[in-house]
């Protein structure tokens, strides 16, 4: 049976993954252990960890963006790098990021940034997307070409459950402001159950 560490097990994704697979894997989570303990080399070796899934992240509390979305992923990558130096075991690391890091429809990606070199200027950016983006960049650099750590970075869009408030808001919006949507078009959403299946497949 695989030994898996799940970080963010109190959140929507982590909790769903634990519930759906409680009989399939042996779990260690941040509910029963401190993150520092879970990421220690001694814990990884002693418990023969096969996989770490990082579902931890803050989407609403701006004061936690860089702590949960940047510093914790960096701590995981650093711990795995140290682990790979003393162990021959291969381990999988799945990090949940966000489609927002690509910012395909953001203002800054579509319009030229007017930089005045002789003046200070403020650049508007989304702190959530920036925290996720910098974490991805650091993870890729820390674990680049590491043959013992298989890293998967997933970039889901808005994650919805079966009775999601998001869908109700979209329905209400279309009811109040009807407009034609191409029949083949679909909103950028990720169904929670599909994401759990995808995680399981990895």
C-alpha positions in Angstrom: 0.0 0.0 0.0 1.4 3.4 -1.0 2.3 5.8 1.8 1.1 9.4 1.0 1.5 12.7 2.6 -1.4 15.1 2.0 -0.9 18.8 2.8 -4.0 20.9 2.9 -6.1 18.0 4.0 -8.6 20.3 5.7 -9.4 22.0 2.3 -11.8 21.1 -0.4 -9.4 19.1 -2.6 -7.3 17.4 0.1 -10.4 16.4 2.1 -12.1 14.9 -1.0 -8.9 13.0 -2.0 -8.6 11.5 1.5 -12.3 10.5 1.7 -12.3 9.0 -1.8 -9.1 6.9 -1.2 -9.2 6.2 2.6 -9.1 2.4 1.9 -6.6 2.6 -1.0 -3.6 4.3 0.5 -1.9 4.9 3.9 -2.2 8.6 4.6 -0.2 11.1 6.7 -1.8 14.5 6.9 -1.3 17.9 8.4 -4.3 17.3 10.6 -2.4 14.8 12.8 1.2 16.1 12.2 3.0 19.4 11.9 4.1 20.3 8.3 7.7 20.6 9.6 7.6 17.0 10.9 6.0 15.6 7.8 8.7 17.2 5.6 11.6 16.1 7.7 14.1 13.7 6.1 13.8 11.3 9.0 9.9 11.1 8.6 10.2 10.6 4.9 12.7 7.7 5.4 11.1 6.1 8.4 7.6 6.0 6.8 8.8 5.0 3.4 6.8 7.9 1.7 6.0 7.3 -1.9 4.1 10.6 -2.7 3.5 14.1 -1.4 0.4 16.0 -2.6 0.4 19.7 -1.8 -3.2 20.9 -1.8 -2.4 23.7 0.6 -3.1 27.2 -0.5 -4.9 30.4 0.4 -7.3 31.9 -2.2 -9.1 34.6 -0.2 -6.9 35.7 2.7 -4.3 38.1 1.1 -2.1 38.1 4.2 -1.6 34.3 3.8 -0.9 34.3 0.1 2.9 34.2 0.2 3.0 32.0 3.4 0.8 29.2 2.0 1.2 29.6 -1.7 4.9 30.3 -1.9 6.9 29.5 1.3 5.3 26.1 2.0 5.8 24.8 -1.6 9.4 26.0 -1.4 9.9 24.1 1.9 8.5 20.9 0.3 10.8 21.2 -2.7 13.8 21.9 -0.4 13.0 18.9 1.8 12.7 16.7 -1.2 16.0 17.9 -2.6 17.7 17.1 0.7 15.9 13.7 0.8 17.1 12.8 -2.7 20.7 13.3 -1.6 20.6 10.7 1.2 18.1 8.2 -0.2 17.9 6.0 -3.3 14.1 5.9 -3.2 12.2 7.7 -5.9 9.3 9.9 -4.7 6.5 11.7 -6.5 5.6 15.3 -5.7 2.3 16.8 -6.9 1.8 20.5 -6.5 -1.5 22.2 -7.1 -1.0 25.6 -8.6 -3.5 27.7 -10.5 -4.4 28.4 -14.1 -4.1 32.0 -13.1 -0.3 31.9 -13.1 -0.5 32.0 -16.9 -2.9 35.1 -16.8 -4.0 34.7 -20.4 -6.7 37.4 -20.1 -5.0 39.7 -17.6 -4.6 43.4 -18.4 -0.8 43.2 -18.2 -0.5 40.4 -20.8 -2.6 42.2 -23.4 -1.3 45.8 -23.1 2.1 47.2 -23.2 3.7 48.2 -19.9 4.7 51.8 -20.1 7.9 52.1 -18.0 9.3 55.5 -17.3 12.8 54.9 -16.2 13.2 58.3 -14.6 10.1 57.9 -12.4 8.8 55.4 -9.9 5.6 53.7 -11.1 3.2 51.2 -9.6 2.5 48.0 -11.5 -0.9 46.4 -10.9 -0.8 42.7 -10.4 -2.8 39.9 -8.7 -1.0 38.9 -5.5 -2.6 35.4 -5.6 -1.4 34.7 -9.1 2.0 36.2 -8.3 2.4 34.0 -5.2 1.5 30.8 -7.2 3.7 31.8 -10.1 6.8 32.4 -8.0 6.3 29.1 -6.2 6.1 27.3 -9.6 9.3 29.0 -10.7 11.2 28.1 -7.5 10.0 24.5 -7.5 11.1 24.0 -11.1 14.5 25.4 -10.3 15.0 23.5 -7.0 14.0 20.1 -8.5 15.2 20.6 -12.1 16.7 17.4 -13.5 16.3 15.6 -10.1 16.0 12.0 -11.1 14.7 10.8 -7.8 11.8 13.3 -7.5 9.1 13.2 -10.1 7.4 16.6 -10.0 3.9 17.2 -11.4 2.5 20.8 -11.3 -1.2 21.0 -11.9 -2.9 24.2 -12.9 -6.6 23.8 -12.4 -9.1 26.6 -13.1 -12.0 27.4 -10.7 -12.7 24.2 -8.8 -16.4 23.4 -8.4 -18.3 20.8 -6.5 -21.6 19.3 -7.6 -23.8 22.0 -5.9 -21.3 24.8 -6.4 -22.2 28.4 -5.6 -20.1 29.4 -8.6 -22.5 27.6 -11.0 -25.5 29.3 -9.3 -23.8 32.7 -9.8 -23.1 31.9 -13.5 -26.7 30.8 -14.0 -28.0 34.0 -12.3 -25.7 36.2 -14.3 -26.8 34.6 -17.6 -30.4 35.0 -16.5 -30.0 38.7 -15.8 -27.6 39.4 -18.7 -28.4 36.9 -21.4 -26.0 36.7 -24.3 -25.3 34.0 -26.9 -22.6 31.5 -25.9 -21.2 29.3 -28.7 -22.6 25.7 -28.3 -19.0 24.3 -28.1 -17.8 26.8 -25.5 -17.4 25.8 -21.9 -16.4 28.0 -18.9 -12.9 27.5 -17.5 -13.9 25.3 -14.6 -12.5 22.1 -13.1 -14.9 19.7 -11.5 -13.7 18.4 -8.1 -14.5 14.8 -8.9 -12.5 14.9 -12.1 -9.5 16.4 -10.4 -9.6 13.7 -7.7 -9.6 11.0 -10.4 -6.7 12.7 -12.2 -4.7 12.8 -9.0 -5.5 9.1 -8.4 -4.3 8.3 -12.0 -0.9 10.1 -11.3 
